[in-house]
Amino acid sequence: MCPFCFYFCMQIMLKTDMEDKKSLAGAWVEAARPRTLPASVSPVLLGCALAYYDGMFDITPAVLCLLVALFAQIASNFANDYFDFKKGADREDRLGPERAVAQGWITPKAMLAGTFVMLGLACLSGLLLICFADWRLIWVGLAIAICVLAYSAGPFPLAYNGLGDVCVLLFYGVIPVCFTYYIQTLSFSLLSFLLSVALGLLSVNILVVNNYRDYLQDKAARKRTTIVLFGRRFGRVFYILNECVAFLLVLPLVLDAPWWILFLFGILFALCFYTTRELLTLEGRALNRTLGHTARNVFLFAAVLSLLFVYVGSSL
């Protein structure tokens, strides 16, 4: 189904009374959580840069990988909106951005339909990727589709049982970086794996800030995130540890890079330090700013590394 068909289907299924509510487009855009989408763009960008470094970059599978990542994340966001509402996790005292279903901007039925439309678009883009690799990619696509739904739904929702961080590490780090690289080069490499872990750890911090902010609300809703299980102090240590490991993994590359890459990483390190200070000092809704800054840092981390590999690849 094309995006335009999706738009009109969602318009029909929305509540007709839109007084005092967001516009149709605004409701769906907010439900997609655009400020978090750099988390899915970043690993594809890095995987493409690594393929370029090896002289194997191909624009068509690169774009398809990006579409899979974006559609899958939007599907996950829609599913999370729907199932959190059904489970009563989106309470009136919610500190994060408003949720479309809980606010009545979009009906639960429409949100569930939107979830499957986005998931279908992700699967369609993934099937096209088989033309550039092999049929075994179906298993990767199946794992992604299952995780999109199992993250918030089913008898054992991963986000409600302390496994959300593992999902983010795998599906916003290891899998998209390594398989974006694989689809273009038909090989795996230790370098792509190490960089995927580094980026994945920084992406986990987006979830850490979210769960750190929502500690009391998640606890009341019996949503057993790692912060609920181990406490807010653990969340602060976890955030800092993820940053440290990520930077240590790329340190050998950066120290051997041109001076301007060192300069850019210096700026990035300063931004991460500032964001960490925000986490340690802010509370409540003020942490929404920290969440946005953390997502920004993830994208900049991937962007600077990508610049490095494109520069070196162009010099070979």
Summary of the structure (lengths in Angstrom):
residues: 316
radius of gyration: 19.6
end to end distance: 42.4
largest distance: 60.6
contacts: 1084
relative contact order: 0.13
helix: 78%
strand: 1%
